[in-house]
Amino acid sequence: MPETTQQEAGRGLWYGFAAYGIWGLFPLFWPLLEPAAADDILANRMVWSLVAVVLLLMVQRHWGWIRPLLRQPRRLAMLGAAATVISINWGVYIWGVNAGHVVETSLGYFINPLVTIAFGVLVLKERLRAAQWVAVGIGALAVAVLTVGYGRLPWIALTLALSFATYGLLKKTVGLSGLESLAAETAFLFPFALGYLVYLEVTGRGTFGHTVAGEYGWGHSGLLLLSGVITAVPLLLFGASAVRVPLSMLGLLQYLAPVFQFLIGIAVFHESMPPARWAGFALVWAALAVLTWDALRRLRADRAEIAEAGP
């Protein structure tokens, strides 16, 4: 491999690690925004994400994609649907973390690849290999075991997995880059989020721009502003990584975020993990190991076929 290509791949690896590392550390950030409620945090995140993205687009002078998009109602409708789905994902995630369910939120992103595969079969009519069927079956068993372990259906994890898989499916259809997509989605959400912030202000429930002695000061408003930046930055890093490293490497890096979240839930927030939950998580990890093994085996087979075919 040429030296410049190796250097680019190395940078891409670090960009990917940084992106998924930031996503994995999110459970440490959202509790800092309390006593703001989850709906207050979510609305602020939507508003300030658009501000952050617009500033980035101004720096890059990257506006040419907007006019063609506005002439495509179908893509706009899909972006509106994607914005709605990701707002559900963000809201449930913020609430779950601040309500003490960090481990269960990590479970949502562990099982997301399995849900994505299921969507491929149900929606895109894809045919699965035997190993993928095995992984999906183990994942279904894991959900059953975890339902027993939690004493309820792990709805936080399932909502996160289903919403993010739906979001990925819509984004795949729309075909915009991460920054462009985030700009369009947050622009769609902006009027609703801003209107909700006004409603919170009128009803006395809003926290942005307020100080309460002994509870929070102006630093709280600064953290709410920062929520937009930490939403945009990992997406930029992910985009920089995606064009430099193979898709198979990105597939492995994606497990960093839920691993960090899981460790934070156990080590920092000391969440309970009775034996039934450990068993359920072990089944999820086994399913992911099968998926990873199958993906790597398929990658090697494809490379061998290309080598045999010659130039």
Backbone as numpy.savetxt, mean C-alpha at the origin, in Angstrom:
# Nx Ny Nz CAx CAy CAz Cx Cy Cz
27.35 -7.96 -17.02 26.50 -6.77 -17.02 27.39 -5.52 -17.02
27.16 -4.54 -17.89 27.96 -3.32 -17.88 27.93 -2.66 -16.51
29.04 -1.94 -16.20 29.16 -1.33 -14.87 28.04 -0.33 -14.60
27.69 0.48 -15.62 26.62 1.47 -15.42 25.29 0.80 -15.12
25.03 -0.33 -15.81 23.79 -1.06 -15.55 23.78 -1.63 -14.15
24.92 -2.14 -13.68 25.03 -2.65 -12.32 24.79 -1.55 -11.30
25.36 -0.38 -11.58 25.16 0.74 -10.66 23.69 1.16 -10.60
23.03 1.19 -11.75 21.62 1.54 -11.80 20.78 0.52 -11.04
21.11 -0.77 -11.24 20.38 -1.83 -10.53 20.59 -1.71 -9.02
21.83 -1.36 -8.62 22.11 -1.19 -7.19 21.32 -0.04 -6.60
21.27 1.08 -7.35 20.47 2.22 -6.89 18.99 1.85 -6.81
18.52 1.11 -7.82 17.12 0.69 -7.83 16.77 -0.16 -6.62
17.72 -1.02 -6.24 17.49 -1.87 -5.07 17.35 -1.03 -3.81
18.21 -0.03 -3.66 18.13 0.84 -2.48 16.86 1.70 -2.50
16.47 2.17 -3.69 15.22 2.92 -3.80 14.04 2.06 -3.35
14.01 0.80 -3.83 12.93 -0.10 -3.46 12.92 -0.40 -1.97
14.13 -0.62 -1.41 14.22 -0.88 0.02 13.71 0.32 0.82
14.08 1.53 0.36 13.63 2.75 1.05 12.12 2.91 0.97
11.54 2.64 -0.22 10.10 2.78 -0.39 9.34 1.84 0.53
9.67 0.56 0.47 8.95 -0.41 1.29 9.30 -0.25 2.77
10.52 0.24 3.05 10.88 0.51 4.44 10.02 1.62 5.04
9.81 2.69 4.26 8.96 3.78 4.75 7.53 3.28 4.96
7.00 2.53 3.99 5.66 1.97 4.17 5.59 1.08 5.40
6.67 0.33 5.64 6.69 -0.56 6.80 6.73 0.17 8.12
7.27 1.40 8.11 7.38 2.18 9.34 6.16 3.07 9.60
5.20 3.05 8.69 3.99 3.87 8.87 3.30 3.68 10.23
3.27 2.46 10.79 2.60 2.32 12.10 3.20 3.18 13.21
4.45 3.64 13.02 5.04 4.51 14.03 4.61 5.97 13.84
4.11 6.30 12.65 3.77 7.70 12.36 2.35 8.05 12.75
1.37 7.20 12.38 -0.02 7.59 12.58 -0.39 7.82 14.04
0.15 7.07 15.01 -0.18 7.39 16.41 0.32 8.77 16.86
1.34 9.32 16.15 1.82 10.65 16.50 0.77 11.73 16.23
-0.21 11.40 15.37 -1.23 12.39 14.99 -2.42 12.39 15.95
-2.44 11.51 16.92 -3.49 11.58 17.93 -3.27 12.84 18.78
-4.35 13.46 19.27 -5.70 12.93 19.44 -6.61 13.10 18.23
-6.10 13.46 17.07 -6.95 13.52 15.89 -7.53 12.14 15.62
-8.82 12.08 15.29 -9.46 10.80 14.98 -9.04 10.35 13.59
-9.34 9.08 13.28 -8.92 8.51 12.00 -9.50 9.27 10.81
-10.76 9.72 10.93 -11.36 10.44 9.80 -10.70 11.80 9.59
-10.30 12.45 10.68 -9.59 13.73 10.59 -8.22 13.53 9.93
-7.51 12.50 10.35 -6.19 12.20 9.77 -6.33 11.87 8.29
-7.32 11.06 7.95 -7.52 10.65 6.55 -7.79 11.87 5.66
-8.68 12.75 6.10 -9.00 13.92 5.29 -7.78 14.82 5.10
-7.01 15.01 6.16 -5.78 15.79 6.05 -4.79 15.12 5.11
-4.68 13.82 5.19 -3.75 13.10 4.31 -4.12 13.30 2.85
-5.40 13.24 2.54 -5.85 13.44 1.16 -5.52 14.85 0.66
-5.82 15.84 1.49 -5.60 17.24 1.09 -4.12 17.51 0.89
-3.30 17.16 1.88 -1.88 17.50 1.81 -1.11 16.61 0.85
-1.65 15.45 0.53 -1.02 14.62 -0.51 -1.11 15.31 -1.86
-2.26 15.91 -2.16 -2.39 16.62 -3.43 -1.44 17.81 -3.47
-1.33 18.54 -2.37 -0.40 19.68 -2.34 1.03 19.21 -2.60
1.44 18.11 -1.95 2.79 17.60 -2.13 3.03 17.15 -3.57
2.04 16.46 -4.15 2.20 15.96 -5.52 2.26 17.11 -6.52
1.43 18.12 -6.34 1.44 19.28 -7.24 2.80 19.98 -7.20
3.38 20.10 -6.00 4.70 20.71 -5.88 5.76 19.89 -6.63
5.67 18.56 -6.53 6.60 17.70 -7.24 6.43 17.83 -8.75
5.18 17.89 -9.20 4.93 18.07 -10.63 5.44 19.41 -11.13
5.34 20.44 -10.28 5.87 21.76 -10.65 7.39 21.70 -10.80
8.05 21.01 -9.90 9.51 20.90 -9.97 9.91 20.17 -11.25
9.18 19.09 -11.58 9.50 18.28 -12.75 8.92 18.86 -14.05
8.04 19.86 -13.92 7.33 20.42 -15.07 6.68 19.30 -15.90
5.98 18.47 -15.18 5.41 17.26 -15.79 3.89 17.39 -15.82
3.38 18.07 -16.85 1.94 18.34 -16.94 1.31 17.76 -18.21
2.14 17.27 -19.13 1.63 16.89 -20.45 0.64 15.75 -20.45
0.60 14.95 -19.39 -0.29 13.80 -19.33 -1.73 14.19 -18.98
-1.94 15.41 -18.46 -3.25 15.78 -17.93 -4.29 15.96 -19.03
-3.94 16.74 -20.07 -4.92 17.05 -21.12 -5.42 15.79 -21.83
-4.52 14.87 -22.26 -5.03 13.64 -22.89 -5.93 12.82 -21.96
-5.60 12.83 -20.65 -6.40 12.07 -19.70 -7.81 12.64 -19.60
-7.93 13.96 -19.61 -9.25 14.60 -19.49 -10.16 14.28 -20.67
-9.58 13.84 -21.78 -10.38 13.48 -22.95 -10.78 12.00 -22.96
-10.53 11.30 -21.86 -10.82 9.86 -21.79 -11.71 9.58 -20.58
-13.03 9.70 -20.75 -13.95 9.54 -19.62 -13.85 8.19 -18.92
-13.57 7.13 -19.71 -13.49 5.80 -19.10 -12.32 5.71 -18.12
-11.17 6.24 -18.51 -10.02 6.23 -17.62 -10.27 7.11 -16.40
-10.95 8.23 -16.62 -11.27 9.11 -15.49 -12.20 8.41 -14.50
-13.16 7.66 -15.02 -14.08 6.93 -14.14 -13.32 5.87 -13.34
-12.38 5.20 -13.99 -11.58 4.20 -13.29 -10.69 4.84 -12.22
-10.15 6.01 -12.53 -9.35 6.72 -11.54 -10.21 7.15 -10.35
-11.45 7.55 -10.63 -12.36 7.88 -9.54 -12.64 6.67 -8.67
-12.83 5.51 -9.30 -13.04 4.27 -8.55 -11.80 3.91 -7.75
-10.62 4.07 -8.37 -9.37 3.78 -7.66 -9.20 4.70 -6.46
-9.54 5.97 -6.63 -9.44 6.93 -5.53 -10.36 6.53 -4.38
-11.56 6.09 -4.71 -12.52 5.67 -3.69 -11.99 4.46 -2.92
-11.45 3.49 -3.66 -10.96 2.26 -3.04 -9.75 2.55 -2.15
-8.81 3.38 -2.65 -7.62 3.65 -1.84 -7.96 4.48 -0.62
-9.01 5.30 -0.69 -9.42 6.05 0.49 -9.95 5.11 1.57
-10.66 4.06 1.15 -11.11 3.04 2.11 -9.90 2.35 2.72
-8.93 2.00 1.88 -7.71 1.34 2.36 -6.97 2.21 3.37
-6.78 3.49 3.02 -6.08 4.40 3.93 -6.83 4.56 5.25
-8.15 4.74 5.15 -8.94 4.97 6.36 -8.91 3.79 7.30
-9.10 2.58 6.76 -9.09 1.38 7.60 -7.70 1.17 8.20
-6.67 1.44 7.40 -5.30 1.24 7.90 -4.99 2.20 9.05
-5.32 3.48 8.87 -5.05 4.46 9.93 -5.83 4.10 11.19
-7.12 3.76 11.01 -7.93 3.38 12.18 -7.36 2.14 12.85
-7.00 1.13 12.04 -6.48 -0.12 12.60 -5.21 0.10 13.41
-4.29 0.90 12.88 -3.04 1.16 13.59 -3.31 1.89 14.90
-4.10 2.95 14.85 -4.34 3.76 16.04 -5.28 3.09 17.05
-5.97 2.04 16.60 -6.84 1.29 17.52 -6.13 0.08 18.12
-4.82 -0.08 17.80 -4.05 -1.18 18.40 -4.11 -2.49 17.64
-4.32 -2.43 16.31 -4.38 -3.66 15.50 -3.29 -3.65 14.43
-2.07 -3.29 14.83 -0.97 -3.20 13.87 -0.66 -4.56 13.25
-0.66 -5.60 14.06 -0.35 -6.94 13.56 -1.39 -7.37 12.52
-2.65 -7.06 12.77 -3.68 -7.44 11.81 -3.57 -6.63 10.52
-3.15 -5.36 10.63 -2.94 -4.60 9.39 -1.80 -5.21 8.58
-0.76 -5.69 9.25 0.34 -6.34 8.52 -0.16 -7.60 7.82
-1.07 -8.31 8.47 -1.65 -9.51 7.85 -2.32 -9.16 6.52
-2.99 -8.00 6.47 -3.65 -7.60 5.23 -2.69 -7.52 4.07
-1.49 -7.01 4.31 -0.53 -6.87 3.22 0.25 -8.14 2.98
0.28 -9.04 3.96 0.84 -10.37 3.72 -0.05 -11.18 2.76
-1.38 -11.09 2.97 -2.28 -11.91 2.14 -2.67 -11.20 0.84
-2.27 -9.93 0.68 -2.61 -9.21 -0.54 -2.19 -9.93 -1.82
-0.95 -10.50 -1.90 -0.60 -11.23 -3.13 -1.53 -12.39 -3.44
-2.03 -13.05 -2.40 -2.96 -14.17 -2.60 -4.30 -13.67 -3.15
-4.75 -12.54 -2.62 -6.01 -11.96 -3.11 -5.85 -11.48 -4.55
-4.68 -10.93 -4.86 -4.41 -10.48 -6.23 -4.47 -11.65 -7.20
-3.91 -12.79 -6.80 -3.96 -13.99 -7.64 -5.41 -14.44 -7.83
-6.19 -14.41 -6.75 -7.60 -14.80 -6.84 -8.35 -13.88 -7.79
-8.05 -12.58 -7.75 -8.66 -11.64 -8.69 -8.29 -11.97 -10.12
-7.04 -12.39 -10.32 -6.60 -12.76 -11.66 -7.45 -13.87 -12.24
-7.84 -14.82 -11.39 -8.68 -15.94 -11.84 -10.12 -15.48 -12.05
-10.66 -14.77 -11.06 -12.08 -14.42 -11.08 -12.41 -13.30 -12.06
-11.51 -12.32 -12.18 -11.80 -11.13 -12.99 -11.14 -11.22 -14.36
-9.86 -11.57 -14.38 -9.12 -11.57 -15.64 -9.11 -12.94 -16.32
-9.74 -13.94 -15.67 -9.84 -15.30 -16.23 -8.46 -15.91 -16.50
-7.49 -15.61 -15.62 -6.16 -16.18 -15.77 -6.16 -17.63 -15.28
-5.23 -18.41 -15.84 -5.09 -19.80 -15.41 -3.90 -19.90 -14.46
-4.12 -20.54 -13.32 -3.08 -20.66 -12.32 -2.28 -21.94 -12.51
-1.01 -21.85 -12.12 -0.18 -23.05 -12.06 -0.51 -23.79 -10.77
-0.10 -25.03 -10.70 -0.44 -25.88 -9.54 0.04 -25.26 -8.24
1.26 -24.72 -8.23 1.81 -24.14 -7.01 0.99 -22.94 -6.56
0.48 -22.17 -7.51 -0.34 -21.01 -7.14 -1.66 -21.44 -6.52
-2.26 -22.52 -7.04 -3.46 -23.07 -6.43 -3.19 -23.52 -5.00
-2.04 -24.16 -4.79 -1.65 -24.61 -3.45 -1.54 -23.41 -2.51
-0.88 -22.34 -2.98 -0.70 -21.14 -2.15 -2.04 -20.52 -1.78
-2.95 -20.43 -2.75 -4.27 -19.85 -2.48 -5.04 -20.73 -1.48
-4.94 -22.04 -1.63 -5.60 -22.95 -0.70 -5.07 -22.81 0.72
-3.73 -22.70 0.85 -3.13 -22.51 2.18 -3.58 -21.17 2.75
-3.66 -20.15 1.90 -4.12 -18.83 2.36 -5.55 -18.87 2.88
-6.42 -19.60 2.19 -7.81 -19.73 2.65 -7.87 -20.44 4.00
-7.04 -21.49 4.16 -6.97 -22.19 5.44 -6.47 -21.25 6.53
-5.50 -20.40 6.19 -4.96 -19.45 7.16 -6.04 -18.50 7.67
-6.88 -18.02 6.76 -7.96 -17.11 7.17 -8.91 -17.82 8.13
-9.20 -19.09 7.87 -10.07 -19.87 8.76 -9.44 -20.01 10.14
-8.15 -20.32 10.17 -7.45 -20.47 11.46 -7.41 -19.14 12.20
-7.14 -18.06 11.48 -7.07 -16.74 12.12 -8.44 -16.28 12.62
-9.51 -16.68 11.94 -10.86 -16.37 12.41 -11.09 -16.99 13.78
-10.61 -18.22 13.94 -10.71 -18.88 15.25 -9.82 -18.16 16.26
-8.59 -17.79 15.81 -7.65 -17.14 16.72 -8.12 -15.79 17.20
-8.75 -15.01 16.33 -9.25 -13.69 16.71 -10.64 -13.76 17.34
-11.32 -14.86 17.16 -12.69 -14.96 17.64 -13.66 -14.22 16.75
-13.20 -13.81 15.60 -14.01 -13.09 14.60 -13.28 -13.17 13.27
-13.98 -12.82 12.21 -13.33 -12.73 10.91 -12.32 -11.58 10.95
-11.08 -11.79 10.50 -10.09 -10.70 10.53 -10.42 -9.63 9.49
-11.48 -8.87 9.77 -12.04 -7.98 8.76 -11.10 -6.83 8.40
-10.27 -6.38 9.34 -9.32 -5.31 9.03 -8.36 -5.78 7.95
-7.77 -6.98 8.18 -6.82 -7.53 7.22 -7.49 -7.79 5.87
-8.68 -8.37 5.89 -9.36 -8.69 4.64 -9.76 -7.42 3.88
-10.21 -6.40 4.60 -10.57 -5.14 3.94 -9.34 -4.51 3.28
-8.21 -4.51 3.99 -6.98 -3.95 3.43 -6.54 -4.73 2.20
-6.58 -6.07 2.30 -6.13 -6.90 1.18 -7.05 -6.74 -0.03
-8.35 -6.79 0.19 -9.30 -6.68 -0.91 -9.26 -5.29 -1.56
-9.19 -4.25 -0.73 -9.18 -2.89 -1.29 -7.90 -2.64 -2.07
-6.76 -3.10 -1.54 -5.50 -2.84 -2.24 -5.38 -3.68 -3.51
-5.92 -4.90 -3.49 -5.92 -5.71 -4.70 -6.82 -5.08 -5.76
-7.97 -4.56 -5.34 -8.87 -3.87 -6.28 -8.19 -2.63 -6.84
-7.52 -1.89 -5.97 -6.78 -0.70 -6.39 -5.72 -1.07 -7.43
-4.97 -2.15 -7.18 -3.96 -2.58 -8.13 -4.55 -2.97 -9.47
-5.70 -3.63 -9.44 -6.37 -4.03 -10.68 -6.80 -2.81 -11.49
-7.36 -1.81 -10.81 -7.79 -0.58 -11.49 -6.59 0.18 -12.06
-5.51 0.26 -11.28 -4.31 0.96 -11.75 -3.69 0.27 -12.95
-3.74 -1.05 -12.95 -3.22 -1.81 -14.09 -4.01 -1.47 -15.35
-5.31 -1.29 -15.21 -6.16 -0.97 -16.35 -5.96 0.47 -16.83
-5.78 1.40 -15.87 -5.63 2.82 -16.22 -4.28 3.09 -16.88
-3.21 2.49 -16.32 -1.90 2.61 -16.94 -1.21 3.95 -16.78
-1.30 4.55 -15.58 -0.56 5.77 -15.28 0.60 5.45 -14.34
1.64 6.29 -14.35 2.75 6.11 -13.42 2.28 6.41 -12.00
3.11 6.06 -11.01 2.72 6.24 -9.62 2.41 7.68 -9.27
3.27 8.62 -9.70 3.07 10.02 -9.38 1.84 10.59 -10.10
1.70 10.26 -11.37 0.54 10.73 -12.14 -0.75 10.19 -11.54
-0.74 8.90 -11.20 -1.93 8.28 -10.64 -2.30 8.91 -9.30
-1.29 9.11 -8.44 -1.58 9.73 -7.14 -2.12 11.14 -7.31
-1.57 11.89 -8.28 -2.06 13.25 -8.53 -3.53 13.22 -8.94
-3.88 12.33 -9.87 -5.26 12.26 -10.34 -6.21 11.80 -9.23
-5.77 10.80 -8.47 -6.63 10.26 -7.41 -6.86 11.28 -6.30
-5.78 11.95 -5.88 -5.95 12.93 -4.80 -6.72 14.16 -5.29
-6.60 14.48 -6.59 -7.40 15.58 -7.14 -8.88 15.22 -7.08
-9.19 13.95 -7.35 -10.58 13.49 -7.28 -11.09 13.56 -5.84
-10.23 13.19 -4.88 -10.65 13.14 -3.48 -10.63 14.51 -2.81
-9.85 15.44 -3.37 -9.60 16.73 -2.71 -10.86 17.47 -2.29
-11.84 17.68 -3.20 -13.01 18.47 -2.77 -13.79 17.81 -1.64
-13.86 16.47 -1.66 -14.57 15.77 -0.59 -13.80 15.89 0.73
-12.47 15.71 0.64 -11.65 15.80 1.85 -11.67 17.20 2.43
-11.55 18.21 1.55 -11.57 19.60 2.03 -12.92 19.94 2.64
-13.99 19.50 1.98 -15.32 19.73 2.53 -15.49 19.07 3.89
-14.91 17.87 4.05 -15.03 17.18 5.34 -14.22 17.89 6.42
-13.05 18.44 6.04 -12.28 19.20 7.02 -13.05 20.44 7.48
-13.75 21.08 6.55 -14.59 22.23 6.92 -15.69 21.79 7.88
-16.30 20.64 7.57 -17.34 20.09 8.46 -16.78 19.83 9.86
-15.58 19.24 9.93 -14.97 18.97 11.24 -14.71 20.27 11.99
-14.30 21.29 11.23 -14.02 22.58 11.86 -15.31 23.20 12.42
-16.38 23.13 11.64 -17.66 23.72 12.06 -18.21 23.00 13.29
-18.04 21.68 13.34 -18.57 20.89 14.46 -17.62 20.84 15.65
-16.46 21.47 15.50 -15.52 21.51 16.63 -14.69 20.27 16.81
-14.66 19.39 15.79 -13.90 18.14 15.91 -12.55 18.20 15.20
-12.32 19.25 14.42 -11.07 19.37 13.68 -9.92 19.73 14.59
-8.72 19.26 14.25 -7.54 19.55 15.07 -6.49 20.36 14.34
-6.56 20.43 13.00 -5.56 21.17 12.25 -5.69 22.67 12.52
-4.54 23.30 12.82 -4.55 24.73 13.09 -4.99 25.10 14.48
-5.13 24.10 15.35 -5.56 24.35 16.74 -4.48 23.90 17.71
-4.51 24.46 18.88 -3.65 23.99 19.98 -4.52 23.81 21.21
-4.20 22.77 21.96 -4.91 22.51 23.23 -3.85 22.31 24.29
-3.83 23.16 25.28 -2.82 23.11 26.33 -2.80 21.74 26.99
-1.60 21.17 27.07 -1.45 19.87 27.71 -1.75 18.70 26.82
-2.26 18.94 25.59 -2.58 17.84 24.68 -1.77 17.91 23.38
-1.90 19.01 22.64 -1.14 19.15 21.41 -0.98 20.63 21.05
0.10 20.90 20.29 0.39 22.27 19.90 0.51 22.38 18.40
1.32 23.37 17.94 1.46 23.60 16.52 2.21 22.47 15.82
3.00 21.73 16.58 3.69 20.57 16.00 2.72 19.55 15.46
1.54 19.48 16.06 0.52 18.55 15.59 0.07 18.91 14.18
-0.14 20.20 13.93 -0.52 20.64 12.58 0.60 20.37 11.59
1.85 20.53 12.04 2.98 20.23 11.18 3.02 18.76 10.79
2.70 17.88 11.71 2.67 16.44 11.41 1.54 16.11 10.44
0.40 16.78 10.58 -0.69 16.57 9.63 -0.27 16.99 8.22
0.45 18.12 8.12 0.99 18.55 6.83 1.96 17.51 6.28
2.77 16.93 7.16 3.78 15.96 6.75 3.16 14.68 6.19
1.91 14.41 6.55 1.26 13.19 6.05 1.19 13.17 4.53
1.10 14.35 3.92 1.11 14.40 2.46 2.45 14.05 1.88
3.52 14.53 2.53 4.88 14.25 2.05 5.20 12.76 2.16
4.86 12.16 3.31 5.23 10.75 3.48 4.34 9.83 2.63
3.27 10.37 2.09 2.48 9.60 1.13 3.14 9.63 -0.25
3.66 10.80 -0.63 4.22 10.97 -1.97 5.63 10.40 -2.10
6.48 10.57 -1.08 7.89 10.20 -1.20 8.10 8.71 -1.49
7.49 7.79 -0.73 7.72 6.37 -1.06 7.23 5.98 -2.44
6.18 6.64 -2.93 5.71 6.37 -4.30 6.77 6.78 -5.32
7.42 7.91 -5.09 8.49 8.33 -5.99 9.65 7.35 -5.95
10.01 6.91 -4.75 11.10 5.94 -4.60 10.73 4.62 -5.28
9.49 4.20 -5.12 9.04 2.97 -5.76 9.13 3.08 -7.28
8.69 4.23 -7.81 8.76 4.43 -9.25 10.19 4.38 -9.75
11.12 5.00 -8.99 12.53 4.98 -9.38 13.10 3.58 -9.31
12.61 2.77 -8.38 13.08 1.39 -8.27 12.53 0.52 -9.39
11.25 0.72 -9.72 10.57 -0.15 -10.68 11.22 -0.12 -12.06
11.83 1.00 -12.43 12.45 1.10 -13.76 13.90 0.62 -13.74
14.42 0.23 -12.58 15.83 -0.16 -12.48 16.05 -1.61 -12.08
15.08 -2.24 -11.43 15.27 -3.63 -10.98 14.21 -4.52 -11.61
14.48 -5.82 -11.73 13.51 -6.75 -12.30 12.24 -6.83 -11.45
11.16 -7.19 -12.11 9.87 -7.32 -11.42 9.95 -8.38 -10.32
10.74 -9.44 -10.56 10.87 -10.49 -9.55 11.48 -9.94 -8.26
12.44 -9.03 -8.38 13.05 -8.42 -7.20 12.05 -7.53 -6.47
11.25 -6.77 -7.22 10.20 -5.95 -6.58 9.21 -6.84 -5.84
8.91 -8.01 -6.43 7.99 -8.93 -5.78 8.50 -9.41 -4.44
9.82 -9.57 -4.31 10.39 -9.97 -3.03 10.45 -8.79 -2.06
10.78 -7.60 -2.58 10.87 -6.43 -1.72 9.53 -6.07 -1.09
8.41 -6.40 -1.75 7.11 -6.00 -1.23 6.79 -6.61 0.13
7.49 -7.71 0.47 7.24 -8.34 1.77 7.91 -7.58 2.91
8.81 -6.64 2.59 9.47 -5.88 3.64 8.47 -5.09 4.48
7.51 -4.42 3.80 6.57 -3.56 4.52 5.77 -4.33 5.57
5.08 -5.43 5.22 4.34 -6.14 6.27 5.23 -6.79 7.32
6.46 -7.17 6.94 7.38 -7.71 7.95 7.70 -6.64 8.98
8.04 -5.43 8.52 8.31 -4.34 9.46 7.09 -4.04 10.32
5.91 -4.01 9.69 4.68 -3.72 10.43 4.42 -4.78 11.50
4.62 -6.02 11.13 4.41 -7.12 12.08 5.37 -6.99 13.26
6.64 -6.74 12.97 7.64 -6.62 14.04 7.34 -5.43 14.94
6.87 -4.32 14.35 6.51 -3.15 15.16 5.34 -3.47 16.08
4.34 -4.20 15.52 3.19 -4.58 16.34 3.57 -5.44 17.53
4.53 -6.35 17.31 4.96 -7.25 18.39 5.92 -6.57 19.35
6.97 -5.93 18.80 8.07 -5.43 19.63 7.81 -4.05 20.23
7.09 -3.18 19.50 6.89 -1.81 19.97 5.55 -1.66 20.69
4.48 -2.20 20.10 3.16 -2.03 20.69 2.73 -3.23 21.54
3.56 -4.28 21.56 3.34 -5.44 22.43 1.94 -6.05 22.26
1.53 -6.21 21.03 0.22 -6.80 20.77 0.25 -8.31 21.05
-0.89 -8.81 21.48 -1.00 -10.22 21.86 -0.96 -11.13 20.63
-0.22 -12.25 20.76 -0.15 -13.25 19.69 -0.33 -14.63 20.30
-1.56 -15.04 20.58 -1.79 -16.38 21.10 -1.44 -17.44 20.06
-1.34 -18.72 20.46 -0.90 -19.77 19.54 -1.70 -19.87 18.24
-3.02 -19.67 18.31 -3.84 -19.79 17.10 -3.46 -18.72 16.08
-3.12 -17.54 16.54 -2.71 -16.48 15.61 -1.35 -16.80 15.00
-0.44 -17.31 15.83 0.86 -17.72 15.28 0.67 -18.78 14.21
-0.25 -19.71 14.46 -0.50 -20.77 13.47 -1.05 -20.18 12.18
-1.97 -19.22 12.30 -2.53 -18.60 11.10 -1.48 -17.84 10.31
-0.65 -17.08 11.01 0.42 -16.35 10.33 1.42 -17.31 9.69
1.72 -18.42 10.38 2.65 -19.40 9.82 2.11 -19.96 8.51
0.80 -20.19 8.44 0.20 -20.67 7.19 0.30 -19.62 6.09
0.08 -18.35 6.44 0.21 -17.27 5.45 1.64 -17.23 4.92
2.61 -17.31 5.82 4.01 -17.26 5.40 4.37 -18.48 4.54
3.77 -19.63 4.86 4.00 -20.82 4.04 3.45 -20.62 2.63
2.26 -20.02 2.54 1.67 -19.74 1.22 2.56 -18.79 0.42
3.09 -17.76 1.08 3.97 -16.81 0.40 5.28 -17.47 -0.03
5.78 -18.42 0.80 7.00 -19.15 0.43 6.76 -19.98 -0.83
5.58 -20.60 -0.92 5.25 -21.38 -2.12 5.18 -20.46 -3.34
4.54 -19.30 -3.18 4.44 -18.34 -4.28 5.82 -17.87 -4.73
6.68 -17.55 -3.77 8.02 -17.07 -4.10 8.82 -18.15 -4.82
8.76 -19.38 -4.31 9.47 -20.49 -4.96 8.98 -20.69 -6.39
7.67 -20.62 -6.57 7.11 -20.82 -7.92 7.53 -19.70 -8.85
7.52 -18.46 -8.35 7.91 -17.32 -9.19 9.37 -17.41 -9.61
10.25 -17.77 -8.67 11.67 -17.90 -8.99 11.92 -19.05 -9.96
11.19 -20.16 -9.75 11.34 -21.31 -10.66 10.90 -20.95 -12.06
9.80 -20.21 -12.15 9.30 -19.79 -13.47 10.28 -18.82 -14.13
10.86 -17.94 -13.33 11.82 -16.98 -13.87 13.04 -17.69 -14.45
13.54 -18.70 -13.72 14.69 -19.46 -14.22 14.34 -20.20 -15.50
13.13 -20.77 -15.55 12.70 -21.49 -16.75 12.60 -20.56 -17.96
12.06 -19.35 -17.74 11.95 -18.38 -18.83 13.32 -17.97 -19.34
14.26 -17.77 -18.42 15.61 -17.39 -18.83 16.28 -18.51 -19.62
16.04 -19.75 -19.19 16.62 -20.88 -19.90 16.07 -20.98 -21.32
14.77 -20.73 -21.47 14.16 -20.77 -22.80 14.73 -19.69 -23.70
14.93 -18.50 -23.15 15.51 -17.41 -23.93 16.93 -17.73 -24.35
17.71 -18.33 -23.41 19.10 -18.69 -23.74 19.16 -19.74 -24.83
18.25 -20.72 -24.78 18.23 -21.78 -25.80 17.80 -21.24 -27.16
16.90 -20.26 -27.14 16.43 -19.71 -28.40 17.53 -18.94 -29.13
18.48 -18.39 -28.35 19.58 -17.65 -28.99 19.15 -16.27 -29.41
20.08 -15.53 -30.06 19.78 -14.16 -30.45 18.73 -14.12 -31.56
